Amino acid sequence: MIRFLVSILFLFVTSAVLAEEVGIISFNQGKNYLSGPRFKKAKEPVKLGSILKKGDTITTEDGTCEIQLATQSTIRLAKYSSIQIEDLLNPKSKSTTLKLVGGKLFVKAHKPQTGVPNENQLSVVNPSFVAGVRGTEFLAAAPDTGGVDEDLSNVATGVYVNEGTVAVSPDKKGKQTLVKENEEVVLSGKELKKQILDEFVKDKMRIFEEFKAIKEENYQRIKEQYEKNDQLMNDYKGQGRIDE
């Protein structure tokens, strides 16, 4: 498996204290697409190193991809899955919210350095559940979109915890159920049912062993270079209007 290896190729470093956080595609395989208000086309092909921002939607077809969301977490979309980034490390609430439109989403929330409190919150929302985490590994599952991922077709709608604890509720205001390591909560009728983690799903979550986070300093360099390129492009467009 070829992964995104970050090289130090940047000659300029700018301040990013107030800059918007971004996501970075760190692994890409097969046909996957980006869409959203900032894209000119209805869907843009995902590329290794593609930048994602608040409001973007990522959809996989017969492929998979991994995304590092700032320095907070690494997520992996299975085949025929789709998520929308509703919020990404909001500067006020320090929260990230992912809307699971459909499919399967593996989430590894990175733990902070020892002794440093984790103030960042990450939530995965879906019409059937809301899952809130801090430092943990879990799988959020919903019906596939646009096809069927045969490898995970037996995974019911719900939340499956490999490590840590996830607070799951039927909606944003509903009563939370704490789902711990080796536990799951699945949709049964209109209710969420907590039980022991299914061995089939537990085996599938071995994939977390492959996750590799981009180092914070490399993430900052990538983000800063993107911001610089974006500013240059905006300046070029502005100059073009003046010349006209």
N, C-alpha and C positions, 0 to 999 in steps of 0.2 A: 504494500500500500504506500503510494507516494503522498507525502504530506507537504504542507507549505513550510519551507524553511526560510526564515527571515534573514536576509543578509543586510549588513550595514552598508548601504549604497547611497545614503543621503548626505548631501553636502551642507544643507542648511537646517538649522533647528530653530523653531519659533516658539513663542509662548502659547500654551494651550490651556491656561488656567480656567478661562471662561468658555472654552470651546465645547461644542456639542459632542457627546460621546458617540462612538460609532461601533458597528459590528464589522468583522472581517471574515471572509470566507477562507478557512484554513485547510479545507479538503473538499474536493468536488469530483464526482464520478457520475457519468450518465447525463441525461437531459434534465436540467433544473433551470428555473426561471425566476427573475425578479420583476416585480410590478409595483405600481404606486404613482402618486401624483407627480413626483419629480422625474419620472421616466417619459421620454417622448413616445416610445412605442408601447403597445399594450403589454408586451412582456419582453424582457431583455434576458439573454442567456447568462447564466451564472458562470463566472470565471474565477480561477484561483486568485485570491487577493482582492476580489470585489468588495467594495465598501457598502455597508448597509446603514440606514438611518431610521429614525423614528418615522413611522408611517409606511415603511416598505413592507411588501409581502413577498415571501419566498415560497415557491411551490416546486415540489419534486415530481417528476413523472416516473420514468424507469430508472432513476438514479437516486443517489443520496448525497448529502453535503453536511459539512460541519461548519459552525459559525462560532467565532469567539465574540461575545458581547462585552465590549470594553475589557476590563480585567476581572469582571464579575463571574462569568460562567462560560462554559463551552457547551453547545447544544448540537445534536445530530438529528436531522430529519431522515426518517426512513422513506422508502418508495411511496409515491402517491400520497404525500403529506403536504400540508400548507399551514404556515403561521404568518401572522401580522405582528410587527413590532409596534405595539400601542404606546410604549414609553421605554426609554433607555436611560437608566440611571438619572432620573429626574433630579435636577440640582436641589430642589426643595425637599422632596420626600425621600430622595436617595433610593427610589424604587424603579424596577424594570417590570413591565407587564407584556407578556406574550399571549396573543390570542391564537389558540389552536383551532384553526378552521376545520381541519380534518387530518386523519392519519396518526402517525406515531412520532413522538418527540422524546428523545433521550436528553436529560438535563444533568449536567455536572456543575453545581455551584461551587466555585473555588473558595476554599477556606482562607481567612486572613492569616497574616503572620502571627505566631504565638504571642499571646498577651494583648493583641489588638482587638477590641470589640468589633463585631461585624454589624455595621449599621445599615448596610445595603440589603434591600428586600427584593425578592424575585417572585413573581406570580405568573402562573399559567392559567388562563381563563378559557372556558368552553361552555356552551349552553348546559352541559350536564354537571359541571363542577368548577370550583376555583381551588387551585393548589398554591399555597404560599410556603416558600422555603427560605433558608439562609444558607448554610453549608451542607450540601447533601447530594446524593445521586438518586435519580428516579426516572421512571418512564411514565409519560402521560399518553393515554391512548383514546382515540375517537375513531369513528368509521372512516375508512380510506376515502380519498377524493380522486375521481377520474380513473380508477383502476383498483386492483387488489394486490397487495403485497403478500404473496403466498407464504413467505417466511414468518410473517407476524399475523396472519389472518385469524388465528385462534385467540388472539389477545382481545379481550372484551374492553369496552369503554370503561376507563377508570384510571387510577394512579397506583403505581407499583414502586415500592421503595427498596432500593438496594443498600443504601447507607444513610444514616442521619434520621431526621424526622420531617414530615411534611404535614402541614395543617390543611385539611381538605374540607370544603363546605359545598352545599348544593348551589350556592350563589354568593355574591359578595356580602350579603347581610345574614346569611344562614349560620346555623350552629356549626362550629368547627369540630372535626374529628382528627385527632392526632394519629398519623399513620407512621409507625416506626420501622426500623430496619427489619427486613424479611416479613413485612406485612403489605397488604394491598387493600384498596377499597374499590369496588366495582359497582357499576350501575345495575341494579336489580329492579326492573319495572321503572318506577319513578324515584326510587330511593337508592342511596349509596350504602353498600354493605361491606363492612370491614371483615377481613379474614386473613389467614396465613398466606404468605406469598406462594404463588403457584410455581412449582419446580421448573416448568417449561419456560416461564417468563424469567425466572432467576438465571437460568442458563443463557438466555438471550442477552441479559444485562452484563455478561462478561465483556461486552464491547467497551465498557467504561475503562477497561485496562489499557485500551488503545488511545484514549484521549490524551492529548498533549497540549497544554496551554502555551500560548505565545507569551514570552517574558514581557513584563510591564514596560521595560525600556524600549523594546522593539515595537510593542503596540503603540507607544507614544510617538515613535519615529514615523510609523506608517500613517498614523492619524495626522500628524503635522505636515507630512508631505502631501497628503490628500488635500488638506486645507489650503496649502500653498498653491497647488495646481488649480483648485477650485477658484481661488482668488484671482489667479492669473487669467483664467478663462473668463471670469466676470469682467475683469479690467479690459480684456480684449474685445468683448462684446460691447462694452460701454464706449470704447474708442471707436469702434466701427459705427456706432450711431452718431458720434460727433462728426466723424469724417463725412458722413452722408449729408 
